[in-house]
Amino acid sequence: MTIGNEPAFGRDKVLFTPGPLTTSRPVKQAMLRDLGSRDEDFIGVIRRVRNGLLSLAGLSQAAGYECVLMQGSGTYTVESVISSIMPREGKLLVIANGSYGERIVAIAKRHGIETVVVREKENKLPSISEIARTLAAHRDIRMTAVVHCETTSGIINPIQAIGEAVHRHGGL
């Protein structure tokens, strides 16, 4: 039963749990249409998504870049990013305050990536000053990884402040 455009039970909640996650009404409606992987409409959608992601990064196919869509779990995505974009000559800083952050540490180590970890308890936000001290002490840190919403505890990490600290120290 609906009242107006909203379900009778109220608005959808924003979910910060391991999938499936909250999806917007337009996404839900788009998912009602079945398309085969060889349909021209499907191929066009994929092309627009790939080009849109390149544009978001300030890149283009004309400049020699490609965006490859991959299907898998969140962990699969994290592993593919860490294993493919982390420079071999530097260290990865991982901010871990739960099992997902610890999983990033394990993935990096499995790929032979030298890792520095700033750990905090599962129910605590990471310390920006500790992150900044770590970045200053390890000038060879090239990239930083942090989980936005650590779903083991529901903590939403302060990624803007973390990103600003990383940027001030010349990292990504």
N, C-alpha and C positions, 0 to 999 in steps of 0.2 A: 504494500500500500504506500502511496506517496501523497504528500501534501505539497502542492505547487511542483517545483522541480526537485525537492529534497525528499529523501526517504522518510517515512513516518518515524523511524527510530533515531533520526538526527543526522547530523553531518558525519562524514567519514573522519575517523581519527587519523592523525599523522603517525604512522608506525615506525618505530626505531628498533625493530626486532629483526632477527635473521629471517630472510624472505619468506613468503612474498611481502614486498613492501607496499606502502600506499601508492596508488596510481591515481592520476587525475581522471576526471570524467571523460575528457577527450581521448585519453589513452584507452580507457575501458571501451569506449565506443569504437575506436579504431580496431580494437581486438575482436570485435564482433564480425568482422569481414574476413572470410577465408581467402587467402591468395596462395597460389603455388609458387615455388621458387623460380619457375621459368616464366611466370606471367609478366607481361610488359609493365603493368602497374607496380608489381612487387620490385622489379629491377629498377624502376624509376625512383621508388621510395628509398631503396638502399643507396642508390647513387646520391640522392639529396642528403641523406643522413651522413654518408661518408664525406661529401663535399662540405656540408655544414660543420662537421667536426674539424676538418682541416681549417676552415675559415675561422672557427673559434680559437684555434691555436695560431692564427695569423699566417697560415701556410696555404699552399694550393698545389693541385696536380701540375699546373703549368710550370711551377718552380721545381718539379721533380719529386713531390711528396705524395704518399698514398696513405689512406686510412683503411685498415683492415679490421672489419667487425669480427668479433669472436664471441662464441656462445659458451657460457660456462658459469660456474659459481663465482661468488665474490672472491674467494680464495684463489681460484684459477686466474681471475683478472689481476689480482694483486701480484701473483707470481709472474705472470707474463710481463707486467710492467717492470717490476724490479729486475728481473733477469735480462730484460732487453734494453733498458735505457740507462742503467747505472754505469757510469764510467768505471773501467777497471782500475784506473790509477788513483782512485780516491776511496773514501770511506762513506758509508751510509749511516746517518744518524736515525735511530728508531726511537720514537717516544712511545713507551709501552705502559699502559695502565689497565691491562686486562688481557684476556686470552687472545683477542684478535691482534693486538700489538705484539704479543709474544709470538704469535704465528708468523708475523712479518720478520721477526728476528730469526726464527727457524728457517724460513724460506731463504733469506739472504745468506745465512751460513751454509745452507745446502748448495747454494750456487757459488760458494767461495768468495762471497763479497765481505770484505772487512767491515765490521759493524761496531758502532758505538751505541750504547743504549742508555737512555734516561728513563729510569723506572719510577713508577709511583704506584701506590696501592690502588686496587680496583675501584675503590669508592672515593678517590681523590683526583682532582684536576692536576695536570702536570704543572710544574713551576716554570714560568717563563724565564725567571732569572737563572734557574738551574740550566735551562736549555741554552740561554745566552752564554753562560759560563762554559758549558761543554763545547759550544761552537767556537768560542775564543781559544779554548785549550787545544782543540783539534782542528787546526787550520786546513787539514787535508780532507775534511768532510765536504763532499760534493753535493749530496742530496739528503733530504730529510723525509722520513715517512711517519705519518701519524694517522690513526683511525679517527674519523670525524665523530661518529657515535659509537662508543665502545659498548656494544650491546650486551656484554656480560653483566654490566652494571647499569646501563642506561645513561652513562655520563656522556655529555656532548662536549668534546674537547674544544678549547679556544683556538681554532685553526687560524683565524685572522691574526691573532697576537703571535702565534707560533710562526706563521708565514712572515710576519714583519721582522721578527727576530732573525729568522733564517736569512731573509733578504739583506738585512743590515750586515750580516757576516759573509755575504757573497755566495750563498748557497741557493739551491733549488728545492 
